[in-house]
Amino acid sequence: MSEERPRGPVTPDGRYFAVRGRLWRMSDPSLAPDTRIGLVSELMAARRGVKEALRNKDGTALRHARSAVDRTKRALGERGPVWWHDGAPDYNRRMAINTPYAQWFEGLTA
């Protein structure tokens, strides 16, 4: 989840964090710190662009800003091809209870 701290608990393998029961992919831990910081800065700027475009009801600017968010999240490893190499599938944006992380997630609330 970029440079900021995850908003929820992180899976034991460090691949996802959970928010309201949904898994979200963490950033690629192999990124160099300077690269990560630069990408997070770009991501925050792109998110501000989305907010501004929505406020101004500017569809063209909104498409460009959302595209910038997507490009940056892909560069961070949060979207697109997974950053791990063991062949495990991607459970990004899935409900934790419907994944192999179900037992881990249920243990958080027990």
HELIX and SHEET records of a PDB file:
HELIX    1   1 PRO A   33  ASN A   56  1                                  24    
HELIX    2   2 GLY A   59  LEU A   76  1                                  18    
HELIX    3   3 ALA A   96  ASN A   98  5                                   3    
HELIX    4   4 ALA A  102  THR A  109  1                                   8    
SHEET    1   A 2 TYR A  16  VAL A  19  0                                        
SHEET    2   A 2 ARG A  22  ARG A  25 -1                                        
END                                                                             
